[in-house]
Amino acid sequence: MLQSSIHSLPPVHGSPIPDATVINVERVRLLRRAFLRKYLRRRPTRIEALALDRAAWLSALAEALRSDPAVHPDTVTRADGAASRARVALSKLRPPKEPLPPSLQELMGA
């Protein structure tokens, strides 16, 4: 019953979010490469690659929405927030830095 009611709904026209053709794929590639250099600096695992793609696509979407004057400001704010959360999640995937070994002074007790 639920599926029949979903299929009977009229299509939504004039959606505030552009389709994939509006988002510049080259910009997504550049953002992905930049995020890879900033956050990982190595070949990503599958989970990290998905997080990279998500952050790059959402950032590109936010940029595309920001440049369109017909888009409602709330939509731009939500897209910016989603992109920001994706970048934070990506930064949390970075492995923690190993602590430095003790210095000679610390070993000597001085």
C-alpha positions as CSV (number, residue, x, y, z in Angstrom):
1,M,0.0,0.0,0.0
2,L,2.8,2.4,0.8
3,Q,4.6,1.8,-2.5
4,S,1.5,2.4,-4.5
5,S,1.0,5.7,-2.7
6,I,4.6,6.8,-3.3
7,H,4.3,6.0,-7.0
8,S,1.1,7.9,-7.3
9,L,2.7,11.2,-6.1
10,P,3.4,13.7,-8.8
11,P,7.1,14.4,-9.6
12,V,8.7,17.3,-7.9
13,H,9.7,20.1,-10.3
14,G,11.9,23.0,-9.4
15,S,13.9,21.2,-6.8
16,P,16.3,23.5,-5.1
17,I,19.1,20.9,-5.4
18,P,20.7,20.7,-8.9
19,D,21.2,17.4,-10.6
20,A,24.6,15.8,-11.2
21,T,25.0,17.6,-14.5
22,V,25.1,21.0,-12.8
23,I,27.8,20.0,-10.4
24,N,31.2,20.3,-12.1
25,V,32.8,16.8,-12.0
26,E,36.3,18.3,-12.6
27,R,35.8,20.5,-9.4
28,V,34.9,17.3,-7.5
29,R,38.1,15.7,-8.7
30,L,40.1,18.8,-7.6
31,L,38.4,18.8,-4.2
32,R,39.0,15.1,-3.7
33,R,42.7,15.5,-4.5
34,A,43.0,18.5,-2.2
35,F,41.2,16.6,0.7
36,L,43.5,13.6,0.1
37,R,46.6,15.7,0.4
38,K,45.3,17.6,3.4
39,Y,43.8,14.8,5.5
40,L,45.5,11.5,4.5
41,R,48.6,11.9,2.4
42,R,48.6,8.3,1.4
43,R,46.4,5.9,-0.6
44,P,43.0,5.7,1.1
45,T,41.3,2.6,2.3
46,R,37.8,1.9,1.0
47,I,36.1,3.7,3.9
48,E,38.4,6.7,3.5
49,A,37.8,6.8,-0.2
50,L,34.0,6.9,0.4
51,A,34.5,9.6,3.0
52,L,36.7,11.5,0.5
53,D,34.1,11.2,-2.3
54,R,31.3,12.3,0.1
55,A,33.2,15.4,1.3
56,A,34.1,16.3,-2.3
57,W,30.6,15.9,-3.7
58,L,28.9,17.8,-0.9
59,S,31.5,20.6,-1.1
60,A,31.0,20.9,-4.8
61,L,27.2,20.8,-4.3
62,A,27.4,23.6,-1.7
63,E,29.5,25.7,-4.2
64,A,27.0,25.1,-7.0
65,L,24.1,26.1,-4.8
66,R,26.0,29.1,-3.5
67,S,26.5,30.4,-7.0
68,D,22.8,30.0,-8.0
69,P,20.8,33.1,-7.0
70,A,17.5,31.2,-7.4
71,V,18.3,28.8,-4.5
72,H,16.8,29.6,-1.1
73,P,19.4,30.6,1.5
74,D,18.3,27.8,3.9
75,T,19.2,25.3,1.2
76,V,22.6,26.8,0.8
77,T,23.1,26.7,4.6
78,R,22.1,23.1,4.9
79,A,24.4,22.1,2.1
80,D,27.3,24.0,3.6
81,G,26.6,22.3,6.9
82,A,26.5,18.8,5.4
83,A,29.8,19.5,3.5
84,S,31.4,20.8,6.8
85,R,30.2,17.7,8.7
86,A,31.6,15.5,5.9
87,R,35.0,17.2,6.1
88,V,35.1,16.8,9.9
89,A,34.2,13.1,9.6
90,L,37.1,12.8,7.0
91,S,39.5,14.5,9.4
92,K,38.6,12.1,12.1
93,L,39.6,9.1,10.0
94,R,43.2,10.3,10.0
95,P,45.3,7.9,12.2
96,P,46.5,9.5,15.4
97,K,50.1,10.7,15.4
98,E,52.5,8.5,17.4
99,P,54.1,10.2,20.4
100,L,57.7,11.2,20.1
101,P,60.2,9.0,21.8
102,P,61.6,10.5,25.0
103,S,64.5,12.9,24.6
104,L,68.0,12.2,26.0
105,Q,67.4,14.8,28.7
106,E,64.2,13.0,29.8
107,L,66.0,9.7,29.8
108,M,68.8,11.0,31.9
109,G,66.3,12.5,34.4
110,A,67.5,16.1,34.1
